[in-house]
């Protein structure tokens, strides 16, 4: 156990874009971190990645589980505490989904339809599709008749399954987990394309705080989840294997897509 000094709760930020307010997961994560860090943990939830990033940078929160896209947007100010391992690797994909009975076979077939994104700063829920469009000289506003942001990957699946939109961009890890726990929902959708494998959404903290004992304690707690009883329960609920050290190179694929979106 690494003891995090001080009586002030350690503030750890989450966004429903990823966890979708799963009470069991949130409770288990708080308990596991509190035990490993010997500190009170306050889990702070925000609606968007932009809000999470802002809270990190202004010091309102101490650490956060975010996405590779906002991490790279602020790469000079944020550092990695660890990256989850899913199905044996710290990688995941973006899925493009349509209704189960839709005959679309690729992104090109979706022109003129409605589309659901999760968050403007989500890699899998926005950047991948937006950069694919940029590579053919298009943009979401011009390609789709209408697009919406659902601020939750599960909500993207719901939008497509319920006919609110024709298609959606969703985190492949979330779709696969939903396929295990809510198969009736995912059965109403169909994956028509999968991106290349990209760096899994990481845990981050502000770079200028990485030497603080509370931040190092958090890093140790996250990377020790797989060897602690309560940590194993968190990983089981999240369908993850472990949290491991990583460096920025893991997110090079996302950086390439950011450059494509910027026209570089």
Rosetta blueprint (number, residue, H / E / L):
1 X L
2 X L
3 X L
4 X L
5 X L
6 X L
7 X L
8 X L
9 X L
10 X E
11 X E
12 X E
13 X E
14 X E
15 X E
16 X H
17 X H
18 X H
19 X H
20 X L
21 X L
22 X L
23 X H
24 X H
25 X H
26 X H
27 X H
28 X H
29 X H
30 X H
31 X H
32 X H
33 X H
34 X H
35 X H
36 X H
37 X H
38 X L
39 X L
40 X L
41 X E
42 X E
43 X E
44 X E
45 X E
46 X E
47 X L
48 X L
49 X H
50 X H
51 X H
52 X H
53 X H
54 X H
55 X H
56 X H
57 X H
58 X L
59 X L
60 X L
61 X L
62 X L
63 X E
64 X E
65 X E
66 X L
67 X L
68 X H
69 X H
70 X H
71 X H
72 X H
73 X H
74 X L
75 X L
76 X L
77 X L
78 X E
79 X E
80 X E
81 X E
82 X E
83 X E
84 X E
85 X E
86 X E
87 X L
88 X L
89 X E
90 X L
91 X E
92 X E
93 X L
94 X E
95 X E
96 X E
97 X E
98 X E
99 X E
100 X L
101 X L
102 X L
103 X L
104 X L
105 X L
106 X L
107 X H
108 X H
109 X H
110 X H
111 X L
112 X L
113 X L
114 X E
115 X E
116 X E
117 X E
118 X L
119 X L
120 X L
121 X L
122 X L
123 X H
124 X H
125 X H
126 X H
127 X H
128 X H
129 X H
130 X H
131 X H
132 X H
133 X H
134 X H
135 X L
136 X L
137 X L
138 X L
139 X L
140 X H
141 X H
142 X H
143 X H
144 X L
145 X L
146 X E
147 X E
148 X E
149 X E
150 X L
151 X L
152 X L
153 X H
154 X H
155 X H
156 X H
157 X H
158 X H
159 X H
160 X H
161 X H
162 X L
163 X L
164 X L
165 X L
166 X L
167 X E
168 X E
169 X E
170 X E
171 X E
172 X H
173 X H
174 X H
175 X H
176 X H
177 X H
178 X H
179 X H
180 X H
181 X H
182 X L
183 X H
184 X H
185 X H
186 X H
187 X L
188 X L
189 X E
190 X E
191 X E
192 X E
193 X E
194 X E
195 X L
196 X L
197 X L
198 X E
199 X E
200 X L
201 X L
202 X E
203 X E
204 X E
205 X E
206 X E
207 X H
208 X H
209 X H
210 X L
211 X L
212 X L
213 X H
214 X H
215 X H
216 X H
217 X H
218 X H
219 X H
220 X H
221 X H
222 X H
223 X H
224 X L
225 X H
226 X H
227 X H
228 X L
229 X H
230 X H
231 X H
232 X H
233 X H
234 X H
235 X H
236 X H
237 X H
238 X H
239 X L
240 X L
241 X L
242 X E
243 X E
244 X E
245 X L
246 X L
247 X L
248 X H
249 X H
250 X H
251 X H
252 X H
253 X H
254 X H
255 X H
256 X H
257 X H
258 X H
259 X H
260 X H
261 X H
262 X L
263 X L
264 X L
